[in-house]
Amino acid sequence: MKLSVVTIEKPETINFVLGQSHFIKTVEDIHETLVSTVPNI
């Protein structure tokens, strides 16, 4: 498995969530967690 480090530049005025997954269900879990935490995202 190859791992890479990347620089992410973002404005200070935004919130940024980065999620990574190998399985579709895990991606769905990330989505459900975000929507249940902040419904208007």
Backbone torsions as a table, in degrees:
resi	resn	phi	psi	omega
1	MET	NA	132.9	178.8
2	LYS	-99.5	127.2	176.0
3	LEU	-108.4	140.7	179.1
4	SER	-128.3	146.4	174.2
5	VAL	-105.8	127.5	179.2
6	VAL	-124.9	148.7	176.4
7	THR	-92.3	131.3	178.6
8	ILE	-115.8	118.0	178.1
9	GLU	-103.7	129.8	-179.5
10	LYS	-141.6	152.0	174.9
11	PRO	-64.8	150.4	178.8
12	GLU	-67.3	-16.0	-174.8
13	THR	-87.1	0.6	-179.8
14	ILE	-119.0	155.2	170.1
15	ASN	-95.8	142.0	-175.5
16	PHE	-130.6	124.5	177.2
17	VAL	-118.8	125.9	178.6
18	LEU	-116.1	121.9	178.0
19	GLY	-125.7	143.8	-179.6
20	GLN	-133.7	141.1	-178.9
21	SER	-153.8	155.7	174.7
22	HIS	-99.1	-28.1	-175.0
23	PHE	-105.0	141.2	179.9
24	ILE	-58.5	-42.0	-178.2
25	LYS	-60.0	-38.6	179.9
26	THR	-66.2	-38.5	176.5
27	VAL	-62.6	-41.9	176.9
28	GLU	-62.9	-39.7	177.7
29	ASP	-62.5	-41.6	177.3
30	ILE	-60.9	-45.6	179.3
31	HIS	-60.5	-48.5	-179.1
32	GLU	-62.1	-39.2	178.7
33	THR	-64.0	-44.6	179.6
34	LEU	-64.0	-45.9	-177.4
35	VAL	-67.3	-36.2	179.7
36	SER	-74.8	-25.6	179.1
37	THR	-81.4	-44.8	-178.6
38	VAL	-130.7	88.3	-173.1
39	PRO	-58.9	-26.5	-175.3
40	ASN	-97.7	22.5	-179.5
41	ILE	-79.2	NA	NA
